Amino acid sequence: MYADIADQADAEAQQHLNVVLARIIRSEPASATCRNGDCGEPSVLGTSYCCCECREDAEKIARAKIFNRH
């Protein structure tokens, strides 16, 4: 009986973990040009965006895509 409850708890914990892992926004390698939509400006050395506003906009869009997928 206790094994069934433990197995159910383990399965539920795994489901929660899978949801969290699916929502993680993975960073992309640095780009020479800004990755924010149609910006196209040169990016700051070692980043993928020309400014913090473009980075924030791109992160908001990425989060919206993840949450709207469910």
N, C-alpha and C positions, 0 to 999 in steps of 0.2 A: 504494500500500500504506500509506504513512504517513498519507494523508488518511483512510483508513478507520479507523485507530486513533485519530486525532485526533477524527473524527466520533463514534466510540463514546465516547470520554472526555468529549466535550462533552455528549452526550446523558445520560450517567450523572451528570455534574455538575449538569445542569439538573434531573434527577429528584431529586437530593439537595436542591437549592435549593427545589424545589416542596414537599417534605416539611417542611422547616424553616419555610417561609413559612406553611404550613397550620397549624402548631403554635403560631404566635405568638398570644398572647392579646391581643386589641385592647381598648384601654380604652374605656369607655363615657362619655358625657357625665355630668356631675354630676347627682345626683338629690336631691330635697328629703327623701326618706325612705330609710332603709337598704335596700340591694338584697339583703341576705343573707336569702334564704328568707322566713320569716314574721316577721322581726324587726319591721319597721315603725316603728322609732324614728326620730326626726328625725336626718338626717345632719349631720356636721360641715360647716361652710361650705366650699364648693368641692370636696367629695368626694361619694361615693355611699354611704358607710358611717358608722355611728354610732361605731364604735370599731375599733381595729386587729384585734381578734379576729374581728369580722364580716368584715372585708376579707380576712383570711387564710383564713377558712372558705370564702368565695365563690371565692377564687383556687384553692384546692384542688379544689373541685367542678368549676370550669371546666377545670382541667388534667386531671382524671380523665375528663371527658367527651371531651376531645380524644384522649387516649391510648386510651380504650376503643373509640373509633370505628374504629380500624385493626385 
